[in-house]
């Protein structure tokens, strides 16, 4: 159900580094989240630390050095220390965002490595869920406290910058043939499932790991392969089960089922029969007889 701007309750939360707010080489100072009011404006003002905002929903405007950037969900804007900036929520669709503040002598090097610059203070992460998740993890580390919270936050900040670096690289890449980007994503899905098939993996977990929504991954994968990731994972598991049935005769059907990611051996047998046309025991016996007849020649 969609909510109008008037129905959205403004919120504001912030949590600070519980270990140290000394700048040093690189240090995350604090992080927060806010659902802004319609037309909510910050500035014109300057900050004495780096401040990154990742837009979760809604829209707004970021102004810096006479340039105006109209932003939406998936966009991130970076504020550099000492620069006169202003940002404002849309009056009809005010943005909700997460932010993280950081400082230190290595900060400029880090944001530069990610691709940010005075001429490029905005990144577009698209449908990726990773930036929001990483900022959320920083907040969780600060809330939970502990003497290593600052190290976890710094690690998340570096991963966050890596996400933006990859997003900017994709934006800078020459226009490819139709579907080329989708093919790259399909290869990532295939690689993930091919290495994780033996685990109790879910498509939701894969989507979260790759940084996309399940619906988007499924749509791209089916468009390029003609099957859903769920169907591909099932076929992958059955193919590996057939190999084990042929080569590992000391293993029971139940052990093979567990080895290829099936928690329920009865469900495994049912799916094996549906795809292969016979139960696993019959398949194993057929392969044994074929092998015996081959040796007898």
Rosetta silent file (secondary structure, phi, psi, omega in degrees, C-alpha in Angstrom):
SEQUENCE: XXXXXXXXXXXXXXXXXXXXXXXXXXXXXXXXXXXXXXXXXXXXXXXXXXXXXXXXXXXXXXXXXXXXXXXXXXXXXXXXXXXXXXXXXXXXXXXXXXXXXXXXXXXXXXXXXXXXXXXXXXXXXXXXXXXXXXXXXXXXXXXXXXXXXXXXXXXXXXXXXXXXXXXXXXXXXXXXXXXXXXXXXXXXXXXXXXXXXXXXXXXXXXXXXXXXXXXXXXXXXXXXXXXXXXXXXXXXXXXXXXXXXXXXXXXXXXXXXXXXXXXXXXXXXXXXXXXXXXXXXXXXXXXXXXXXXXXXX
SCORE:     score description
SCORE:     0.000 S_00000001
   1 L     0.000  128.378  179.865    0.000    0.000    0.000 S_00000001
   2 L   -78.521  146.492  176.884    1.393    3.393   -1.020 S_00000001
   3 L  -114.877  136.595  174.737    1.547    6.177    1.541 S_00000001
   4 L   -74.832  167.544 -179.404    1.181    9.862    0.707 S_00000001
   5 H   -58.557  -36.715 -178.114    3.696   12.356    2.047 S_00000001
   6 H   -68.583  -26.300 -176.905    1.222   13.410    4.727 S_00000001
   7 H   -85.230  -15.769 -179.733    0.827    9.805    5.909 S_00000001
   8 L   -79.770  121.691  179.869    4.561    9.207    6.329 S_00000001
   9 L   -80.735  122.565  178.394    5.600    9.802    9.906 S_00000001
  10 L   -61.258  138.511  178.855    8.904   11.696   10.097 S_00000001
  11 E  -133.587  158.233  177.274   11.585    9.703   11.921 S_00000001
  12 E  -157.177  121.936  174.633   15.150   10.360   13.015 S_00000001
  13 E  -136.162  146.281  177.801   17.667    8.030   14.643 S_00000001
  14 E  -148.907  144.946  179.120   21.428    8.348   15.040 S_00000001
  15 E  -137.518  135.178 -174.538   24.075    6.280   16.790 S_00000001
  16 E  -101.635  159.503  175.844   27.683    7.310   17.450 S_00000001
  17 L   -59.057  118.773 -177.070   30.946    5.398   17.493 S_00000001
  18 L   -81.260   -7.643 -175.384   31.190    3.999   21.054 S_00000001
  19 L   -97.584  -53.771 -175.378   34.957    3.532   20.913 S_00000001
  20 L  -160.230  141.989  172.977   36.485    6.725   19.610 S_00000001
  21 L  -111.087   12.819  173.206   35.606    9.852   17.691 S_00000001
  22 L   -67.635  141.581 -174.090   39.258   10.700   17.044 S_00000001
  23 L   -73.529  -53.719  179.298   39.814   11.073   13.322 S_00000001
  24 L    59.223 -143.965  178.092   43.168    9.316   12.859 S_00000001
  25 L   -75.606  -47.711 -179.539   43.694    7.671    9.476 S_00000001
  26 L  -160.162  126.933 -177.736   40.065    6.686    8.944 S_00000001
  27 E  -150.444  132.700  174.309   37.243    6.549   11.433 S_00000001
  28 E   -82.334  126.308 -173.776   33.473    6.286   11.208 S_00000001
  29 E   -90.435  -48.945  179.359   32.011    8.940   13.522 S_00000001
  30 E  -163.064  169.235  179.887   28.282    8.224   13.525 S_00000001
  31 E  -150.738  152.225 -178.403   25.445    6.876   11.387 S_00000001
  32 E  -158.201 -177.276 -179.417   21.708    7.388   11.219 S_00000001
  33 E  -148.934  143.453 -179.172   18.452    7.082    9.344 S_00000001
  34 E  -150.622  137.053  163.569   15.593    9.483    8.732 S_00000001
  35 E   -97.977  110.627 -172.045   12.238    9.693    7.034 S_00000001
  36 L   -80.158  162.645  172.943   12.173   13.418    6.326 S_00000001
  37 L   -77.788  156.347  174.509    9.252   15.814    6.354 S_00000001
  38 L   -56.777  129.101  178.549    7.986   17.169    3.015 S_00000001
  39 L    75.283    6.699 -179.647   10.276   19.992    1.941 S_00000001
  40 L   -58.363  128.090 -175.047   12.754   19.371    4.792 S_00000001
  41 E  -126.728  138.994  173.301   15.924   21.343    3.979 S_00000001
  42 E  -115.454  129.709  177.245   19.464   21.290    5.317 S_00000001
  43 E    92.438 -173.902    6.402   21.771   24.240    4.603 S_00000001
  44 E   -64.764  137.223 -179.556   23.253   26.079    2.954 S_00000001
  45 E  -161.073  172.969  174.669   26.031   24.987    5.334 S_00000001
  46 L  -124.736  152.116  174.453   29.429   23.319    5.543 S_00000001
  47 L  -113.654  155.651  175.660   30.556   20.223    7.453 S_00000001
  48 L  -104.947   19.346  175.032   34.002   19.517    8.864 S_00000001
  49 L  -145.009  167.875  175.490   33.744   15.775    8.116 S_00000001
  50 E   -77.774  141.188 -178.590   32.686   13.572    5.204 S_00000001
  51 E  -140.280  119.346 -176.590   28.960   12.773    5.130 S_00000001
  52 E  -113.821  129.701  177.072   27.386   10.196    2.838 S_00000001
  53 E  -114.565  131.247  175.002   23.625    9.802    2.340 S_00000001
  54 E  -114.071  122.097 -174.888   22.059    6.749    0.682 S_00000001
  55 E   -81.882  122.978  179.449   18.443    7.250   -0.448 S_00000001
  56 E   -89.219  -38.304 -179.033   16.116    4.390    0.512 S_00000001
  57 E  -160.409  168.154  179.862   12.880    5.809   -0.900 S_00000001
  58 L    74.967 -170.035 -177.438   11.327    9.056   -2.058 S_00000001
  59 E  -140.138  165.695  178.185   13.085   11.887   -3.845 S_00000001
  60 E  -173.737 -176.253 -175.971   14.978   15.083   -3.135 S_00000001
  61 E  -128.470  137.391  174.353   17.554   17.541   -4.392 S_00000001
  62 E  -118.487  128.907 -178.939   21.254   17.950   -3.537 S_00000001
  63 E  -121.635  130.900  178.166   22.967   21.230   -4.454 S_00000001
  64 E  -153.788  134.436  177.414   26.714   21.832   -4.444 S_00000001
  65 L    52.498   39.220  176.493   28.921   24.300   -6.337 S_00000001
  66 L    78.269    2.139  178.601   25.984   25.626   -8.321 S_00000001
  67 E  -107.255  137.977 -179.857   24.969   22.164   -9.575 S_00000001
  68 E  -111.962  128.885  179.126   21.655   20.583   -8.655 S_00000001
  69 E  -114.653  120.203  176.496   21.222   16.805   -8.516 S_00000001
  70 E   -91.908  119.900 -168.387   17.693   15.379   -8.419 S_00000001
  71 E  -120.060  156.757 -178.951   17.934   12.072   -6.586 S_00000001
  72 L  -140.866 -175.496  179.131   15.760    9.016   -5.930 S_00000001
  73 L   -56.093  133.872 -178.105   15.963    5.602   -4.258 S_00000001
  74 L    99.190  -19.489  177.994   19.319    3.939   -4.986 S_00000001
  75 E   -82.701  152.453  175.252   21.184    7.224   -5.320 S_00000001
  76 E  -132.330  135.969  172.951   23.922    8.303   -2.918 S_00000001
  77 E  -121.397  138.622 -175.365   25.311   11.785   -2.451 S_00000001
  78 E  -111.872  128.370  178.492   28.630   12.522   -0.784 S_00000001
  79 E  -102.734  125.487 -179.831   29.372   15.752    1.071 S_00000001
  80 L   -92.327  143.103  179.163   33.016   16.789    1.257 S_00000001
  81 L   -56.538  137.399  174.514   34.325   18.695    4.281 S_00000001
  82 L    84.357   -4.203 -178.891   34.372   22.459    3.847 S_00000001
  83 L   -94.935  138.348 -179.802   32.111   22.606    0.783 S_00000001
  84 L   -77.055  118.112 -175.275   28.977   24.730    0.848 S_00000001
  85 E  -132.661  168.506  175.374   26.039   22.395    0.263 S_00000001
  86 E  -156.313  140.031  174.167   22.282   22.215    0.559 S_00000001
  87 E  -142.950  147.627 -169.377   19.823   19.365    0.281 S_00000001
  88 E  -145.317  135.083  177.857   16.060   19.305    0.359 S_00000001
  89 E   -76.443  147.153  175.833   13.322   16.661    0.431 S_00000001
  90 L   -63.584  147.150 -177.833   10.619   16.670   -2.216 S_00000001
  91 L   -78.307  -24.540 -179.600    7.332   18.184   -1.024 S_00000001
  92 L   -99.534  -31.538 -176.245    5.195   15.400   -2.478 S_00000001
  93 L  -136.004   68.339 -174.335    7.534   12.414   -2.109 S_00000001
  94 E   -64.383  140.954 -174.501   10.050   13.229    0.673 S_00000001
  95 L   -77.192  154.488  169.064   13.053   10.986    0.798 S_00000001
  96 E  -115.901  132.578 -177.600   14.056    8.508    3.435 S_00000001
  97 E  -144.370  160.877  169.999   17.797    7.954    3.722 S_00000001
  98 E  -111.035  146.302  179.324   20.568    6.430    5.765 S_00000001
  99 E  -134.828  159.904  176.202   23.763    8.323    6.352 S_00000001
 100 E  -143.311  131.806  179.522   27.259    7.719    7.649 S_00000001
 101 E  -107.895  139.279 -179.186   29.792   10.329    8.749 S_00000001
 102 E  -149.906  164.482 -178.040   33.533    9.665    8.691 S_00000001
 103 E  -156.356  175.986  179.898   36.847   11.490    8.858 S_00000001
 104 L   126.571  158.726 -174.276   40.599   10.928    8.860 S_00000001
 105 L   -67.946  -19.401  179.558   43.600   11.616    6.670 S_00000001
 106 L   -93.694   -0.085 -175.490   42.875    8.571    4.463 S_00000001
 107 H   -62.460  -45.985 -179.533   39.247    9.542    3.813 S_00000001
 108 H   -61.353  -38.429  177.820   39.942   11.487    0.624 S_00000001
 109 H   -63.676  -40.802 -178.667   41.996    8.611   -0.745 S_00000001
 110 H   -65.727  -49.444 -177.659   39.178    6.168   -0.002 S_00000001
 111 H   -67.959  -32.176  176.728   36.396    8.162   -1.659 S_00000001
 112 H   -66.437  -38.674  178.102   38.665    8.899   -4.621 S_00000001
 113 H   -63.872  -30.969  179.032   39.371    5.200   -5.095 S_00000001
 114 H   -76.505  -16.540  179.279   35.619    4.599   -5.225 S_00000001
 115 L   110.771   -4.272  176.796   35.264    7.171   -8.005 S_00000001
 116 L   -73.573  149.666  176.795   33.845   10.127   -6.090 S_00000001
 117 E  -158.435  168.577  176.032   35.277   13.566   -6.857 S_00000001
 118 L   -55.660  -32.308  179.141   34.224   17.230   -6.552 S_00000001
 119 L   -85.069   -8.932 -177.656   32.838   16.906  -10.082 S_00000001
 120 E  -140.725   76.055 -176.330   31.133   13.610   -9.301 S_00000001
 121 L   -91.344    5.455 -174.846   29.564   13.644   -5.825 S_00000001
 122 E  -125.882  139.562  174.870   26.700   11.289   -6.696 S_00000001
 123 E  -127.238  154.143  178.823   26.587    7.530   -7.330 S_00000001
 124 E  -121.377  108.431  179.268   23.733    5.309   -8.459 S_00000001
 125 L   -85.980   -0.391  177.892   23.634    1.832   -6.897 S_00000001
 126 L    61.946 -130.430 -177.560   20.459    0.973   -8.799 S_00000001
 127 L   -89.254    2.182 -176.622   18.504   -1.916   -7.286 S_00000001
 128 L   -62.627  135.789  177.256   21.376   -3.119   -5.119 S_00000001
 129 L   -91.861   -7.232 -172.377   20.470   -3.710   -1.473 S_00000001
 130 H   -64.855  -46.296 -178.304   24.093   -3.777   -0.333 S_00000001
 131 H   -57.132  -47.148  179.285   24.677   -0.078    0.440 S_00000001
 132 H   -62.224  -39.191 -179.048   21.675    0.172    2.747 S_00000001
 133 H   -66.312  -39.816 -178.646   22.610   -3.139    4.391 S_00000001
 134 H   -68.377  -40.113  176.704   26.199   -2.045    5.012 S_00000001
 135 H   -66.381  -38.880  175.871   25.150    1.247    6.592 S_00000001
 136 H   -61.131  -35.632  179.191   22.645   -0.688    8.689 S_00000001
 137 H   -69.099  -35.855  174.762   25.448   -2.966    9.826 S_00000001
 138 H   -60.214  -45.259  179.833   27.494    0.051   10.922 S_00000001
 139 H   -62.418  -40.838  179.875   24.555    1.214   13.004 S_00000001
 140 H   -65.582  -40.244  178.353   24.133   -2.228   14.531 S_00000001
 141 H   -61.629  -42.032 -179.925   27.825   -2.411   15.422 S_00000001
 142 H   -68.336  -38.061  179.861   27.625    0.950   17.182 S_00000001
 143 H   -67.821  -40.336 -178.555   24.456   -0.013   19.051 S_00000001
 144 H   -73.958  -23.916  177.477   25.911   -3.309   20.225 S_00000001
 145 L    71.803 -152.950 -176.268   29.131   -1.597   21.277 S_00000001
 146 L    96.177  156.563 -173.290   32.248   -3.533   22.221 S_00000001
 147 L   -74.451   -7.652  179.309   35.874   -2.621   21.758 S_00000001
 148 L  -108.971    8.712 -177.411   35.938   -3.690   18.103 S_00000001
 149 H   -58.788  -38.484 -178.415   32.879   -1.726   16.945 S_00000001
 150 H   -67.827  -32.329  178.119   35.056    0.927   15.287 S_00000001
 151 H   -70.919  -41.048  177.877   36.947   -1.741   13.311 S_00000001
 152 H   -63.363  -41.833 -179.803   33.736   -3.338   12.083 S_00000001
 153 H   -64.054  -41.663  178.728   32.392    0.063   11.066 S_00000001
 154 H   -63.772  -40.941  177.336   35.585    0.911    9.164 S_00000001
 155 H   -61.489  -42.431  178.832   35.419   -2.430    7.355 S_00000001
 156 H   -64.948  -37.956  178.579   31.803   -1.793    6.371 S_00000001
 157 H   -63.013  -40.750  178.612   32.710    1.689    5.139 S_00000001
 158 H   -65.569  -41.630  176.437   35.411    0.222    2.877 S_00000001
 159 H   -63.591  -37.146  177.967   32.957   -2.371    1.538 S_00000001
 160 H   -61.568  -45.002  178.810   30.457    0.412    0.986 S_00000001
 161 H   -65.440  -33.934  176.160   32.954    2.353   -1.093 S_00000001
 162 H   -62.985  -39.392  177.701   33.712   -0.795   -3.078 S_00000001
 163 H   -61.251  -44.193  179.890   30.000   -1.065   -3.930 S_00000001
 164 H   -68.793  -35.653  176.857   29.955    2.511   -5.197 S_00000001
 165 H   -60.227  -43.927  178.969   33.168    1.954   -7.126 S_00000001
 166 H   -65.255  -39.139  179.446   31.604   -0.990   -8.948 S_00000001
 167 H   -64.063  -41.575  179.568   28.450    1.020   -9.628 S_00000001
 168 H   -68.973  -35.504  176.193   30.465    3.876  -11.114 S_00000001
 169 H   -62.010  -42.736  178.673   32.495    1.464  -13.225 S_00000001
 170 H   -62.629  -39.844 -179.950   29.285    0.030  -14.648 S_00000001
 171 H   -66.397  -30.946 -178.140   28.055    3.531  -15.419 S_00000001
 172 H   -83.923  -15.168 -175.674   31.360    4.349  -17.174 S_00000001
 173 L   -65.690  144.275  176.265   31.434    1.158  -19.255 S_00000001
 174 L   -59.487  152.144  178.688   30.776    1.540  -22.979 S_00000001
 175 L   -63.487  126.479 -177.650   27.293    0.624  -24.108 S_00000001
 176 L   -99.444  176.969  176.469   27.263   -3.088  -24.817 S_00000001
 177 L   -62.750  152.676 -179.317   25.083   -5.226  -26.958 S_00000001
 178 L   -54.007  131.687  177.086   21.530   -5.694  -25.675 S_00000001
 179 L    88.191   -4.660 -176.540   21.479   -8.143  -22.812 S_00000001
 180 H   -63.903  -41.970  177.952   25.232   -8.057  -22.196 S_00000001
 181 H   -62.894  -39.538  177.702   24.809   -6.711  -18.673 S_00000001
 182 H   -63.606  -37.523  178.453   22.187   -9.332  -18.008 S_00000001
 183 H   -62.237  -39.606  178.470   24.551  -12.028  -19.234 S_00000001
 184 H   -62.693  -41.852  179.005   27.154  -10.898  -16.709 S_00000001
 185 H   -67.289  -39.090  177.605   24.592  -11.108  -13.927 S_00000001
 186 H   -59.953  -41.448  178.415   23.457  -14.523  -15.133 S_00000001
 187 H   -62.587  -37.032  177.131   27.065  -15.724  -14.918 S_00000001
 188 H   -65.569  -40.133  178.940   27.255  -14.465  -11.328 S_00000001
 189 H   -64.777  -45.847 -179.848   24.055  -16.349  -10.480 S_00000001
 190 H   -60.688  -44.012 -179.928   25.330  -19.534  -12.134 S_00000001
 191 H   -63.145  -43.767 -179.156   28.650  -19.263  -10.293 S_00000001
 192 H   -61.397  -50.783 -177.299   26.937  -18.680   -6.972 S_00000001
 193 H   -67.310  -33.860 -178.772   24.544  -21.619   -7.331 S_00000001
 194 H   -69.595  -24.024  178.726   27.258  -23.894   -8.727 S_00000001
 195 H   -98.371  -15.643 -174.872   29.404  -23.350   -5.632 S_00000001
 196 H  -114.603    3.087 -172.163   26.592  -23.297   -3.051 S_00000001
 197 L   -58.249  -29.552 -176.856   24.223  -26.016   -4.305 S_00000001
 198 L   -78.192  -11.358 -179.238   25.202  -28.436   -1.505 S_00000001
 199 L   -94.138  163.664  177.278   24.215  -25.893    1.155 S_00000001
 200 L   -75.624   58.668 -175.714   20.670  -25.034    2.291 S_00000001
 201 L   -76.953  146.965  174.426   20.786  -22.020   -0.008 S_00000001
 202 L  -121.845  158.009  179.143   17.668  -20.016   -0.812 S_00000001
 203 H   -66.560  -32.594  176.578   17.052  -17.638   -3.681 S_00000001
 204 H   -61.653  -44.435  179.306   16.349  -14.906   -1.104 S_00000001
 205 H   -64.145  -42.794  178.768   19.790  -15.438    0.435 S_00000001
 206 H   -61.063  -44.711 -179.452   21.439  -15.421   -2.992 S_00000001
 207 H   -60.081  -43.178  178.976   19.639  -12.203   -3.930 S_00000001
 208 H   -64.329  -41.391 -179.758   20.765  -10.549   -0.711 S_00000001
 209 H   -64.525  -40.884 -178.673   24.352  -11.738   -1.226 S_00000001
 210 H   -81.757  -13.669  175.680   24.482  -10.456   -4.799 S_00000001
 211 L    85.805   29.387  177.695   22.793   -7.208   -3.825 S_00000001
 212 L  -133.478  165.880  175.028   19.607   -7.412   -5.897 S_00000001
 213 L   -76.913  154.011  179.064   15.961   -8.153   -5.245 S_00000001
 214 H   -60.598  -41.816 -177.225   14.756  -11.718   -5.780 S_00000001
 215 H   -61.827  -41.548 -179.224   12.205  -10.563   -8.358 S_00000001
 216 H   -66.551  -45.779  179.417   14.858   -8.773  -10.432 S_00000001
 217 H   -59.708  -45.756 -178.334   17.277  -11.720  -10.356 S_00000001
 218 H   -62.869  -40.129 -179.021   14.561  -14.167  -11.346 S_00000001
 219 H   -65.183  -46.840  179.901   13.387  -11.961  -14.189 S_00000001
 220 H   -64.515  -44.407 -177.159   16.883  -11.481  -15.654 S_00000001
 221 H   -63.751  -43.267 -178.842   17.824  -15.145  -15.242 S_00000001
 222 H   -68.813  -34.963  179.599   14.647  -16.442  -16.878 S_00000001
 223 H   -63.341  -33.885 -176.415   14.949  -13.987  -19.749 S_00000001
 224 H   -94.005  -23.725 -175.308   18.429  -15.316  -20.589 S_00000001
 225 H  -117.178  -17.006 -177.898   18.069  -19.015  -19.746 S_00000001
 226 L    83.629    1.470  177.524   14.378  -19.808  -20.074 S_00000001
 227 L  -139.062  160.377  178.865   14.189  -21.109  -16.487 S_00000001
 228 L   -80.941  161.091  174.653   14.006  -19.626  -13.018 S_00000001
 229 H   -58.006  -34.625  178.331   16.937  -19.756  -10.586 S_00000001
 230 H   -61.741  -46.044  179.806   14.893  -22.212   -8.488 S_00000001
 231 H   -65.734  -39.279  178.716   14.513  -24.576  -11.443 S_00000001
 232 H   -63.770  -43.902  179.401   18.204  -24.223  -12.330 S_00000001
 233 H   -61.572  -41.179  178.900   19.247  -25.002   -8.745 S_00000001
 234 H   -63.253  -46.389  178.688   17.045  -28.099   -8.727 S_00000001
 235 H   -61.515  -40.362  179.766   18.524  -29.350  -12.014 S_00000001
 236 H   -60.947  -45.617 -179.795   22.023  -28.639  -10.737 S_00000001
 237 H   -65.177  -40.659  179.796   21.428  -30.671   -7.595 S_00000001
 238 H   -66.652  -40.045  178.057   19.917  -33.578   -9.528 S_00000001
 239 H   -60.081  -43.425  178.625   22.855  -33.598  -11.971 S_00000001
 240 H   -68.193  -34.342  177.834   25.320  -33.839   -9.076 S_00000001
 241 H   -64.955  -40.083  178.120   23.176  -36.533   -7.475 S_00000001
 242 H   -60.991  -41.223  178.519   23.324  -38.612  -10.673 S_00000001
 243 H   -62.955  -44.142  179.874   27.108  -38.383  -10.641 S_00000001
 244 H   -66.132  -37.126  178.096   27.266  -39.509   -7.003 S_00000001
 245 H   -63.008  -34.556  179.461   24.848  -42.364   -7.667 S_00000001
 246 H   -77.529  -41.906 -167.746   27.160  -43.574  -10.433 S_00000001
 247 H   -99.948  -25.431 -175.957   30.510  -42.997   -8.761 S_00000001
 248 L  -114.799   72.720 -174.296   29.944  -43.286   -5.001 S_00000001
 249 L   -69.040  -14.851  179.265   28.227  -46.625   -4.636 S_00000001
 250 L   -79.281  -13.822 -179.113   29.071  -46.782   -0.922 S_00000001
 251 L   -87.172  140.098  175.942   26.771  -43.822   -0.215 S_00000001
 252 L   -77.542  166.037  177.278   23.097  -44.360    0.541 S_00000001
 253 H   -60.959  -39.737  179.118   20.396  -42.442   -1.301 S_00000001
 254 H   -62.579  -40.590  179.456   19.756  -40.462    1.886 S_00000001
 255 H   -67.415  -37.453  177.982   23.439  -39.513    2.135 S_00000001
 256 H   -67.689  -41.845  177.519   23.523  -38.451   -1.497 S_00000001
 257 H   -55.962  -48.269 -179.876   20.393  -36.366   -1.035 S_00000001
 258 H   -64.733  -33.097 -176.768   22.006  -34.528    1.877 S_00000001
 259 H   -71.373  -21.582  179.952   25.257  -34.117   -0.076 S_00000001
 260 L  -109.740   14.968  170.761   23.544  -32.193   -2.874 S_00000001
 261 L   100.638    6.664  177.896   21.440  -29.920   -0.664 S_00000001
 262 L   -94.649  124.245  177.980   18.203  -31.836   -0.054 S_00000001
 263 L   -82.265  -24.579 -177.246   17.106  -31.929    3.568 S_00000001
 264 L  -114.036  111.121 -178.415   14.249  -34.362    2.834 S_00000001
 265 H   -64.618  -29.800  177.690   15.258  -37.622    1.087 S_00000001
 266 H   -68.084  -40.265  176.924   11.651  -38.330    0.092 S_00000001
 267 H   -65.403  -39.635  176.689   11.396  -34.970   -1.651 S_00000001
 268 H   -58.298  -48.108 -178.643   14.743  -35.689   -3.326 S_00000001
 269 H   -62.530  -39.301  179.272   13.474  -39.028   -4.634 S_00000001
 270 H   -63.609  -45.638 -179.391   10.274  -37.433   -5.889 S_00000001
 271 H   -69.840  -36.842  177.921   12.142  -34.695   -7.783 S_00000001
 272 H   -61.470  -44.578 -179.221   14.733  -37.145   -9.110 S_00000001
 273 H   -66.395  -38.280 -179.818   11.980  -39.367  -10.514 S_00000001
 274 H   -63.432  -39.549 -175.803   10.170  -36.376  -12.047 S_00000001
 275 H   -86.001  -39.047 -174.198   13.300  -35.185  -13.873 S_00000001
 276 H   -99.232  -10.565  177.076   15.027  -38.484  -14.670 S_00000001
 277 L    83.108    6.034  178.169   11.986  -40.694  -15.176 S_00000001
 278 L  -158.242  158.396  178.049   12.988  -43.232  -12.518 S_00000001
 279 L   -71.575  162.119 -178.409   13.777  -43.311   -8.789 S_00000001
 280 H   -57.187  -39.512 -178.990   17.403  -42.921   -7.625 S_00000001
 281 H   -64.302  -39.991  178.964   17.749  -46.600   -6.738 S_00000001
 282 H   -66.850  -38.843  178.323   16.615  -47.664  -10.219 S_00000001
 283 H   -63.093  -43.933  179.609   19.003  -45.164  -11.819 S_00000001
 284 H   -62.365  -42.814 -179.762   21.903  -46.499   -9.772 S_00000001
 285 H   -65.465  -40.614  178.210   21.060  -50.085  -10.697 S_00000001
 286 H   -61.326  -43.386  178.958   20.767  -49.170  -14.373 S_00000001
 287 H   -65.641  -36.208  179.195   24.185  -47.510  -14.286 S_00000001
 288 H   -64.788  -43.260 -179.486   25.642  -50.559  -12.475 S_00000001
 289 H   -67.183  -39.473  177.549   24.316  -52.928  -15.134 S_00000001
 290 H   -62.004  -40.445  179.714   25.610  -50.734  -17.961 S_00000001
 291 H   -67.025  -39.682 -179.951   29.011  -50.706  -16.331 S_00000001
 292 H   -66.017  -42.576 -178.358   28.999  -54.467  -15.840 S_00000001
 293 H   -67.292  -33.506  178.519   28.000  -55.150  -19.447 S_00000001
 294 H   -66.532  -37.631  179.445   30.735  -52.816  -20.641 S_00000001
 295 H   -72.177  -26.399 -176.669   33.329  -54.689  -18.641 S_00000001
 296 H   -75.984  -16.162 -177.982   32.026  -58.026  -19.945 S_00000001
 297 L   -73.520    0.000    0.000   32.756  -57.165  -23.558 S_00000001
